[in-house]
């Protein structure tokens, strides 16, 4: 069984680098591909507004639609600002590129750390919210939210490791289905209420929502603070807006124009669905509580609170149950797809940062399936940690979510203002200047709005937001440290522009470590001889005097022409005496290079590693830190490793070394049908005329070359074969320039 068979089963066969391709997307496909994150936010943003207002009881719920209007205005302002971004920076670098170019690398790292936290929380929030909506429709799954969320993250990780990309059909169907479900729910609910006068009571509308202790009579500053907190919670609807600016290169030409149009389409649809859900929540009397057991008076003891979207769809589709399940299913699907967008964005951002030497270089390397495998695994692991730490509760995770998003928004908008200001200093065309001034005004308005939201978030959610801020600081410091390390290593390893005046090594002193004379030791000695070092000696450590004496005797009996050096070890240690001996060699001849050859066993099972090579591994690890010492491992494959070798492939041209036996491929032998004699029906019938037969027989038969174990047959006409048999042998054909050229 091949050693990588489990890996191939999980992620598939490896793909060649030339298979990496990019499909340009039209707007109708780009909308579901890049806007699924932003559109899915409307599934939980209204719920966050109602949850925050519920702290003050039922009297504060009627502020929900005013807060929704303000959130919609902020969303439109941010989208208008990002429309300027896609025109100014169409390369797909997104907020990181805008901040780095206009504010410097430190600002770029701030944005990068915020985006990385944003991507991690996108996966955690989207999967837990999707599970919460599914559990609302299928109560039998209640109590397994954490396991389901972790399973979804692992499933998404496996899909992306296999290279499953955002194909248009895969993303378009669930996203458009979600839009149809929510928009249909809004339209159907309004028609039932205003057209037919139907009452649409939600499940929780019959309960009385009580305020939490200490918030029963909020007024003045306390009420304003609560409204601001609800507003900041509702701004979760803005998450995912930046995804389109990161994917401009994937659009069809004109890329910037199509991306800007898609942004406008996304904003229009998201605002419509967001306001429709909030209005239906007010119309149906939907209530949410931080603590349903204490705040929802009149609710049964076993009452389990459903999500806002589930309560609204259940009320609207009270006479059409399939509609309720359709909304629940499409909501869960789009939330999972929103998590998948992070699996495409985080690895790419990690690759860019690794290319800029701010993250380990392994994140820049594509895996077997041409995906950034290391970034995918890192994102999945971090998201699972957050899901487990917060008990798969989307309401708690969202409190951390908004900080990173609006930090990136602010840095991006301020960078765009500087961008337009810099261009205005050199532009003289009045028409272009007017366009730049309009764009700068839009970005300025966007900056004011996002800055206000960020201040409100930090003021009202600092109890939860500090975790995200601390994580961003840790990532920033870590990336700076990684960059300093890479810069220091590059400066140390940089080749001198002029020839190095340092004296080169004069000699190579080779040492072969032996414990007894066996095949691995003899192979190491032979390999060391081939290296042609100036001096060569075998070294053993006297741990057991009897074994050492037996080695000396065997060495002399075999007559090996390599001197054997015995190192004393009073404490029965192998590593120390060898290190001391090498150190003395370096001290006596500083310009000499010491080459140490260590025989090692190659085993086929993991448990065999515990039985072999322990001394060799310790010694090799210590020798690697010695200057002027080179360590060479001489492997010897044990029988267990031979059994685990993959089957030999056919030798490609140039793959077989000189002198090694070559495995020949058996080629099929061409089968020749036997010639049946022609039986004439009457005299002269069925025969070739004599003159034609004699003329053909007079032609020289070409000498067809032998091709090894088979022969290529020309297959002349049947009559010519009989004539050639009766005719005398033809003279040999003249030599040809190539024995394999066919006539």
C-alpha positions in Angstrom: 0.0 0.0 0.0 1.5 3.4 -0.9 2.5 5.5 2.1 0.4 8.5 0.9 -2.8 6.5 0.2 -4.8 8.0 3.1 -3.8 11.4 1.9 -4.9 10.6 -1.7 -8.2 9.3 -0.4 -8.9 12.5 1.6 -7.7 15.2 -0.8 -7.4 13.4 -4.1 -4.5 13.0 -6.5 -1.9 15.7 -6.9 -2.4 18.2 -9.7 0.3 19.7 -12.0 1.1 23.4 -11.6 0.1 24.1 -15.2 -3.5 23.1 -14.2 -3.8 26.2 -12.2 -6.4 28.3 -14.1 -8.7 31.2 -13.4 -12.2 31.5 -14.7 -13.5 35.1 -15.3 -17.0 35.6 -13.9 -19.9 37.6 -15.3 -21.9 39.7 -12.9 -24.7 37.3 -12.5 -22.2 34.6 -11.2 -19.9 37.0 -9.4 -22.8 38.2 -7.3 -23.4 34.9 -5.5 -19.7 34.0 -5.5 -18.5 37.2 -3.7 -21.7 38.5 -2.0 -22.7 35.4 -0.1 -21.0 36.6 3.0 -22.6 40.0 3.0 -26.0 38.6 2.1 -25.9 36.0 4.8 -25.3 38.7 7.4 -29.0 39.7 7.2 -29.8 36.3 8.7 -28.3 37.3 12.1 -27.9 41.1 12.2 -31.6 41.8 12.9 -31.5 39.2 15.7 -28.6 41.0 17.3 -30.6 44.3 17.3 -33.6 42.7 19.0 -31.4 40.9 21.5 -29.7 44.1 22.6 -33.0 46.0 22.9 -34.5 43.2 24.9 -32.4 44.2 27.8 -34.8 47.1 28.4 -37.9 45.0 27.9 -40.8 45.3 25.4 -40.8 49.1 25.5 -37.5 49.3 23.6 -38.3 46.9 20.8 -40.1 49.6 18.8 -36.8 51.3 18.2 -35.7 48.4 16.0 -36.8 49.8 12.7 -35.2 53.2 13.3 -31.9 51.5 14.1 -32.3 49.3 11.0 -32.6 52.5 8.9 -29.4 53.9 10.3 -27.6 50.6 9.7 -28.9 50.6 6.1 -27.5 54.2 5.6 -24.1 53.1 6.9 -24.1 50.1 4.6 -24.9 52.2 1.5 -22.1 54.7 2.5 -19.6 51.9 2.9 -20.6 50.3 -0.4 -20.3 53.7 -2.2 -16.8 54.0 -0.7 -15.7 50.6 -1.8 -16.9 51.4 -5.4 -14.1 53.9 -5.4 -11.7 51.3 -4.1 -12.3 48.9 -7.0 -11.7 51.6 -9.5 -8.5 52.8 -7.9 -7.0 49.4 -6.9 -8.3 46.7 -9.3 -5.4 44.3 -8.6 -7.3 42.5 -5.9 -5.1 43.5 -3.0 -8.1 44.9 -1.1 -7.8 46.8 2.1 -4.2 45.5 2.8 -2.9 47.0 -0.5 -4.7 50.3 0.1 -3.4 50.7 3.6 0.2 49.6 2.7 0.5 51.8 -0.3 -0.9 55.0 1.3 0.0 54.6 5.0 3.0 52.4 5.0 3.7 48.7 6.0 2.7 49.1 9.6 -0.8 50.3 8.7 -0.9 47.4 6.2 -0.1 45.0 9.0 -2.9 46.5 11.2 -5.3 45.8 8.4 -3.9 42.4 7.7 -4.2 41.4 11.4 -7.8 42.7 11.5 -8.7 40.8 8.3 -7.2 37.6 9.6 -9.3 37.9 12.8 -12.3 38.7 10.6 -11.8 35.6 8.5 -11.5 33.4 11.5 -14.6 34.8 13.1 -16.5 34.6 9.8 -16.0 30.8 9.8 -17.0 30.5 13.4 -20.0 32.9 13.2 -21.4 31.6 9.9 -21.2 27.9 10.8 -22.7 28.4 14.3 -25.5 30.6 12.9 -26.2 28.1 10.2 -26.5 25.3 12.7 -28.7 27.5 14.9 -31.1 28.0 12.0 -31.2 24.3 11.2 -31.8 23.4 14.8 -34.7 25.9 14.9 -36.3 23.9 12.1 -35.2 20.4 13.3 -35.5 20.4 17.2 -34.2 16.9 17.3 -30.7 18.2 16.7 -30.8 20.5 19.8 -27.9 19.9 22.1 -25.5 18.9 19.3 -24.8 22.4 18.0 -21.0 22.3 18.9 -20.5 18.9 17.2 -22.4 20.0 14.1 -20.5 23.3 13.9 -17.1 21.6 14.2 -18.1 19.0 11.7 -19.1 21.7 9.2 -15.7 23.4 9.6 -13.8 20.1 9.1 -16.0 19.4 6.0 -15.3 22.8 4.5 -11.6 22.3 5.2 -11.6 19.0 3.4 -13.5 20.4 0.5 -11.0 23.3 0.1 -8.0 21.0 0.5 -9.3 19.0 -2.4 -9.3 22.3 -4.4 -13.0 22.8 -4.6 -13.2 26.4 -5.8 -16.1 28.9 -6.1 -17.7 27.4 -9.1 -20.5 29.5 -10.4 -23.2 26.9 -10.3 -22.2 25.7 -6.9 -22.5 29.2 -5.4 -25.3 30.6 -7.6 -28.0 28.1 -6.7 -27.9 28.3 -2.9 -27.4 32.1 -2.9 -30.2 32.8 -5.3 -32.4 30.3 -3.5 -31.8 32.2 -0.2 -32.6 35.5 -1.9 -35.8 34.0 -3.4 -36.7 32.5 0.0 -36.3 35.7 2.0 -37.7 38.1 -0.6 -40.6 35.7 -1.1 -41.2 35.6 2.6 -41.3 39.4 2.8 -43.6 39.8 -0.1 -45.9 36.9 0.9 -46.1 38.2 4.5 -47.0 41.8 3.3 -49.6 40.4 0.9 -51.2 38.2 3.6 -51.3 41.1 6.2 -52.3 44.0 4.0 -54.1 42.2 1.2 -56.0 39.6 3.2 -55.9 41.1 6.7 -54.4 38.0 8.1 -52.8 38.2 11.5 -49.3 36.9 11.6 -48.4 36.2 15.2 -44.9 34.9 15.9 -44.3 32.1 18.4 -43.0 34.5 21.0 -45.5 37.3 20.5 -47.9 35.9 23.2 -45.2 36.2 25.9 -44.4 39.3 27.9 -40.8 40.5 27.5 -39.5 41.7 30.8 -36.4 43.9 31.2 -33.3 42.5 32.9 -32.7 43.6 36.5 -31.5 47.2 36.5 -32.7 48.1 33.0 -36.5 48.3 33.7 -36.7 52.1 33.3 -33.9 53.3 31.1 -33.9 57.0 30.2 -31.4 59.7 29.2 -27.8 58.5 28.7 -28.6 54.9 29.6 -31.2 54.7 26.9 -28.9 56.3 24.4 -26.1 53.9 25.3 -28.5 51.0 24.8 -29.6 52.2 21.4 -25.9 52.8 20.4 -25.1 49.2 21.5 -28.0 47.9 19.4 -26.8 49.9 16.5 -23.3 48.5 16.8 -24.7 45.0 16.9 -26.8 45.6 13.8 -23.7 46.7 11.9 -22.8 43.0 11.7 -24.9 43.3 8.5 -21.9 45.1 6.9 -19.5 42.1 7.2 -18.4 40.7 3.9 -18.8 44.0 1.9 -15.0 44.0 1.3 -15.0 40.6 -0.4 -15.8 42.0 -3.9 -12.9 44.5 -3.7 -10.6 41.5 -3.1 -11.9 39.6 -6.1 -11.7 42.2 -8.8 -9.3 40.2 -11.0 -11.9 37.4 -11.2 -14.4 39.6 -13.0 -14.8 39.8 -16.8 -13.7 43.0 -18.5 -14.2 45.8 -17.8 -13.3 44.4 -14.4 -13.6 47.6 -12.2 -16.9 48.6 -13.7 -18.4 45.1 -13.3 -17.1 44.9 -9.7 -18.6 48.3 -8.9 -22.0 47.3 -10.4 -22.0 44.0 -8.5 -21.3 46.0 -5.3 -24.3 48.2 -6.0 -26.5 45.1 -6.7 -25.4 43.4 -3.5 -26.1 46.5 -1.4 -29.6 47.0 -2.9 -30.5 43.3 -2.3 -29.0 43.2 1.2 -30.7 46.4 2.4 -34.0 45.3 1.0 -33.8 41.9 2.8 -32.5 43.5 6.0 -35.3 46.1 6.3 -37.9 43.5 5.2 -36.9 41.2 8.0 -36.9 44.0 10.6 -40.3 45.2 9.5 -41.8 41.6 9.6 -40.3 41.1 13.0 -42.2 44.2 14.2 -45.3 43.1 12.3 -45.3 39.6 13.8 -44.3 40.6 17.3 -41.2 38.5 17.3 -39.3 38.8 20.5 -35.8 37.7 21.5 -34.3 37.5 25.0 -30.8 37.2 26.4 -32.3 34.9 29.1 -35.6 33.4 27.9 -36.3 31.6 31.1 -36.4 34.8 33.1 -37.4 37.5 30.5 -40.1 35.7 28.6 -43.0 35.6 31.1 -45.6 33.1 30.2 -43.3 30.8 28.2 -43.4 27.1 29.1 -40.5 25.6 31.2 -39.2 23.6 28.2 -39.4 26.6 25.8 -36.4 26.8 23.4 -35.9 30.1 21.7 -35.8 30.0 17.9 -33.9 32.4 15.7 -35.6 35.6 14.4 -35.7 34.3 10.8 -37.2 31.0 11.9 -40.0 32.7 14.0 -40.8 35.1 11.1 -40.9 32.4 8.5 -43.0 30.1 10.7 -45.5 33.0 11.2 -45.6 34.0 7.6 -45.8 30.5 6.2 -48.3 29.2 8.8 -50.5 28.0 6.0 -47.6 26.7 3.9 -45.2 24.6 5.8 -42.8 23.9 2.9 -42.0 27.6 2.7 -40.8 27.5 6.3 -38.5 24.6 5.7 -37.3 26.2 2.4 -36.2 29.4 4.2 -34.5 27.4 7.0 -32.6 25.2 4.5 -31.5 28.0 2.3 -30.4 30.1 5.3 -28.2 27.2 6.6 -26.7 26.7 3.1 -25.8 30.4 2.5 -24.3 30.7 6.0 -22.1 27.7 5.2 -21.2 29.3 1.8 -20.3 32.5 3.7 -17.9 30.5 5.8 -16.4 29.0 2.6 -15.6 32.5 1.3 -13.3 32.9 4.3 -11.6 29.6 3.3 -10.8 31.3 -0.1 -9.8 34.7 1.4 -7.7 33.8 4.4 -5.2 31.5 2.5 -4.7 34.1 -0.2 -4.1 36.8 2.3 -1.7 34.5 4.2 0.1 33.8 0.9 0.5 37.5 0.2 1.8 38.2 3.7 4.2 35.2 3.4 5.4 36.5 0.1 6.1 39.9 1.9 7.9 37.9 4.6 5.4 38.7 7.4 4.3 35.1 7.8 6.1 31.7 7.4 6.9 30.9 3.8 5.0 27.6 4.0 1.8 29.7 3.7 2.9 30.8 0.3 3.3 27.3 -1.0 0.4 25.6 -2.9 -0.5 22.0 -1.9 -1.1 18.9 -4.1 -4.4 20.3 -5.2 -3.1 23.8 -6.0 -4.7 25.3 -2.9 -2.9 27.0 -0.1 -3.2 23.9 2.1 -1.3 25.3 5.1 -3.5 28.4 5.3 -6.7 26.3 5.0 -5.7 24.1 7.9 -4.6 27.0 10.0 -7.9 28.8 9.5 -9.9 25.7 10.3 -8.0 25.1 13.5 -8.4 28.7 14.7 -12.1 28.7 13.9 -12.7 25.4 15.8 -10.9 26.9 18.8 -13.3 29.8 18.9 -16.3 27.6 18.4 -15.3 25.4 21.3 -14.3 28.3 23.6 -17.6 30.1 23.1 -19.8 27.0 23.2 -20.9 27.4 19.6 -23.0 30.4 20.6 -23.3 32.8 17.6 -24.5 35.6 19.7 -21.4 35.6 21.8 -19.1 35.3 18.8 -20.7 38.2 17.0 -19.6 40.5 19.8 -16.0 39.9 18.7 -16.8 39.9 15.0 -17.4 43.6 14.3 -14.2 45.0 15.7 -11.8 43.6 13.0 -14.2 44.5 10.2 -14.5 48.2 11.1 -10.7 48.5 11.8 -10.1 47.4 8.2 -12.9 49.7 7.0 -11.4 52.8 8.7 -7.8 52.1 7.5 -9.1 51.5 3.9 -11.2 54.7 3.8 -8.4 56.9 5.2 -6.0 55.4 2.7 -8.3 56.2 -0.1 -8.6 59.8 1.0 -4.8 60.1 1.0 -4.8 58.4 -2.5 -7.1 61.0 -4.0 -5.4 63.9 -2.3 -2.0 62.7 -3.7 -3.5 62.5 -7.2 -5.1 65.9 -7.0 -1.8 67.5 -6.4 -0.6 66.6 -9.9 -3.8 66.4 -11.9 -4.6 69.5 -14.1 -7.6 68.2 -16.2 -10.7 69.9 -14.7 -12.9 66.9 -15.5 -10.6 64.4 -13.8 -10.1 66.7 -10.9 -13.9 67.0 -10.4 -14.2 63.1 -10.5 -11.4 62.8 -7.9 -12.9 65.3 -5.6 -16.2 63.5 -5.8 -14.5 60.2 -5.0 -12.7 61.8 -2.1 -15.9 63.2 -0.7 -17.5 59.8 -0.9 -14.6 58.1 0.9 -14.6 60.9 3.5 -18.3 60.3 4.3 -17.6 56.6 4.5 -14.7 57.2 6.9 -16.9 59.4 9.1 -19.6 56.7 9.2 -17.2 53.8 9.9 -15.2 55.7 12.4 -18.4 56.5 14.3 -19.4 52.8 14.3 -15.9 51.8 15.5 -16.1 54.2 18.4 -19.5 53.0 19.3 -18.3 49.4 19.2 -15.3 50.0 21.3 -17.4 52.0 23.8 -20.3 49.6 24.1 -18.7 46.2 23.5 -15.3 46.5 25.2 -16.2 43.7 27.5 -16.1 41.3 24.6 -14.1 43.2 21.9 -10.9 43.2 23.9 -10.4 39.6 22.9 -10.4 40.5 19.2 -8.2 43.5 19.9 -5.7 41.5 21.9 -5.6 38.9 19.1 -4.9 41.6 16.5 -2.1 43.0 18.6 -0.5 39.5 19.0 -0.7 38.9 15.2 0.8 42.4 14.5 3.7 41.8 16.9 4.2 38.2 15.5 4.3 39.4 11.9 6.8 42.1 12.7 9.0 39.6 14.5 8.8 37.2 11.6 9.8 40.0 9.1 12.8 41.0 11.3 13.9 37.3 11.4 13.7 36.9 7.6 15.5 40.3 7.1 18.3 39.3 9.5 18.7 35.9 7.8 18.8 37.4 4.3 21.4 39.9 5.4 23.5 37.1 6.9 23.2 34.9 3.8 23.6 37.5 1.1 26.4 36.8 -1.3 29.2 39.4 -1.3 29.3 41.6 -4.5 33.1 41.3 -4.5 35.1 38.0 -4.2 35.4 36.8 -0.6 38.9 37.3 0.8 38.4 34.6 3.4 40.7 31.7 3.0 38.9 28.5 1.7 39.1 25.2 3.6 42.4 23.5 3.0 41.5 19.8 3.8 38.5 17.6 4.5 38.8 15.2 7.4 36.2 12.4 7.1 35.0 10.4 10.0 32.8 7.3 9.7 31.0 6.4 12.9 30.9 2.6 13.4 29.6 0.4 16.3 30.3 -3.0 14.6 31.1 -4.2 11.1 27.9 -4.8 9.2 26.4 -3.8 5.9 25.5 -0.2 6.9 29.0 0.5 8.2 30.6 -0.9 5.1 28.4 1.2 2.9 29.3 4.3 4.9 33.0 3.5 4.5 32.6 3.0 0.8 30.7 6.2 0.4 33.3 8.1 2.4 36.0 6.7 0.2 34.2 7.9 -2.9 34.2 11.5 -1.5 38.0 11.4 -1.7 38.7 13.3 1.5 42.3 14.1 2.4 42.1 12.0 5.6 39.6 9.2 6.4 39.2 7.3 9.7 36.6 5.2 11.4 35.6 6.2 14.9 33.9 4.1 17.6 33.1 4.8 21.2 34.2 2.3 23.9 31.0 1.8 25.8 31.4 -1.9 26.3 35.1 -3.2 26.4 34.1 -6.6 25.1 32.2 -5.2 22.1 35.1 -2.9 21.4 37.6 -5.8 21.5 35.5 -7.8 19.2 35.3 -4.9 16.8 39.1 -4.4 16.8 39.6 -8.1 16.1 37.1 -8.2 13.3 38.6 -5.0 11.8 42.1 -6.5 11.7 40.9 -9.9 10.3 39.1 -8.2 7.4 42.1 -6.1 6.7 40.2 -2.8 6.2 42.6 -0.1 5.0 40.8 2.6 7.1 42.3 3.3 10.5 40.0 2.6 13.5 39.9 5.3 16.2 38.5 4.2 19.6 37.2 6.9 21.9 37.0 6.3 25.6 33.7 6.9 27.4 34.0 6.5 31.2 30.3 7.4 31.6 29.1 5.1 28.8 27.9 8.0 26.7 28.2 8.0 22.9 27.4 11.7 22.0 29.8 13.4 24.3 33.1 11.7 23.3 32.3 12.2 19.6 31.5 15.9 20.0 34.7 16.4 22.0 36.8 14.6 19.4 35.3 16.7 16.6 35.9 19.8 18.7 39.6 18.9 19.1 40.0 18.4 15.4 38.5 21.8 14.7 40.7 23.4 17.3 43.9 21.8 16.0 43.1 22.6 12.3 40.6 25.5 12.1 40.7 25.7 8.3 39.9 22.0 7.9 36.3 20.8 7.3 35.2 17.8 9.3 32.8 15.5 7.5 30.9 13.0 9.7 29.2 10.0 8.1 26.5 8.4 10.2 25.0 5.0 9.1 21.2 5.0 9.7 18.4 2.5 9.3 15.4 3.2 7.2 12.4 1.4 8.7 8.9 0.7 7.5 6.8 1.1 10.6 6.5 4.0 13.1 7.2 1.8 16.1 10.5 0.7 14.6 11.7 4.3 14.9 11.6 3.8 18.7 14.0 0.8 18.4 16.6 2.3 16.0 18.6 5.5 15.3 18.1 7.1 18.7 21.9 7.7 19.2 22.3 8.7 15.6 19.5 11.3 15.9 20.9 12.8 19.1 24.4 13.0 17.7 23.2 14.5 14.4 21.2 17.1 16.2 24.2 18.2 18.2 26.7 18.2 15.3 24.5 20.4 13.2 25.2 23.3 15.5 29.0 22.9 15.2 30.6 25.3 12.7 32.9 23.7 10.1 31.2 20.3 10.5 29.2 18.6 7.8 26.9 15.7 8.7 26.1 13.0 6.1 23.4 10.3 6.7 24.1 7.1 4.9 20.8 5.2 4.8 20.3 1.5 4.9 16.8 0.2 4.0 15.7 -2.6 6.1 13.4 -5.3 4.8 10.3 -3.7 6.4 10.9 -0.5 4.4 11.3 -2.5 1.2 7.9 -4.0 1.7 6.4 -0.5 2.0 7.9 0.8 -1.1 5.4 1.9 -3.8 5.4 -0.2 -7.0 8.1 0.7 -9.4 6.9 3.0 -12.3 8.1 2.6 -15.8 11.4 4.3 -16.4 11.1 7.6 -18.2 13.9 8.7 -20.6 16.9 9.7 -18.5 15.5 8.3 -15.3 17.7 5.3 -15.1 21.3 5.7 -14.1 24.1 4.2 -16.2 24.9 0.6 -15.3 21.5 -0.1 -13.7 19.2 -2.7 -15.2 16.4 -1.2 -17.2 13.0 -2.5 -17.0 11.7 -3.0 -20.5 8.0 -2.5 -21.4 6.4 -5.4 -23.2 4.9 -4.2 -26.4 2.1 -6.0 -28.2 3.1 -8.1 -31.2 1.3 -7.3 -34.4 -0.8 -10.2 -35.5 -0.7 -11.1 -39.2 -3.7 -12.9 -40.6 -2.7 -16.1 -42.4 -2.8 -15.9 -46.2 -5.4 -18.1 -47.8 -4.6 -19.5 -51.2 -6.8 -18.3 -54.1 -8.7 -21.2 -55.6 -9.6 -20.4 -59.3 -13.0 -21.4 -60.4 -11.9 -22.0 -64.0 -8.8 -21.8 -66.1 -7.3 -18.4 -65.9 -9.9 -17.1 -63.6 -8.8 -15.5 -60.3 -5.2 -15.3 -61.3 -3.0 -12.3 -61.8 -1.7 -12.0 -65.4 1.7 -13.5 -65.9 3.3 -10.2 -66.9 2.1 -8.3 -63.9 3.2 -11.1 -61.6 6.7 -11.2 -63.1 7.0 -7.4 -62.9 6.1 -7.4 -59.2 8.4 -10.3 -58.5 11.3 -8.5 -60.1 11.1 -5.7 -57.7 13.5 -5.9 -54.7 11.9 -6.8 -51.5 12.7 -4.1 -48.8 14.7 -5.3 -45.9 12.4 -4.5 -43.0 14.4 -3.9 -39.8 14.1 -6.0 -36.7 12.6 -4.2 -33.8 13.8 -6.4 -30.9 11.5 -9.2 -30.0 9.0 -8.4 -32.7 9.0 -7.6 -36.4 7.1 -5.0 -38.4 5.6 -6.7 -41.5 4.9 -4.6 -44.6 2.0 -6.8 -45.8 2.4 -6.8 -49.6 -0.5 -7.7 -51.8 -1.5 -11.4 -51.6 -0.7 -12.2 -55.2 2.7 -10.7 -54.9 3.5 -13.0 -52.0 2.8 -16.1 -54.1 4.8 -14.8 -57.0 7.7 -14.0 -54.7 7.7 -17.5 -53.4 8.0 -19.0 -56.9 10.5 -16.4 -58.1 14.3 -16.7 -57.5 15.7 -14.8 -54.5 16.1 -11.0 -55.1 19.5 -9.3 -54.7 20.0 -7.6 -51.4 18.7 -4.0 -51.1 21.3 -1.2 -51.0 22.1 0.1 -47.5 19.9 2.9 -46.2 20.9 6.0 -44.2 18.8 4.9 -41.2 17.8 1.3 -40.4 14.5 2.5 -39.0 13.3 4.6 -42.0 10.4 3.0 -43.7 10.0 3.3 -47.5 
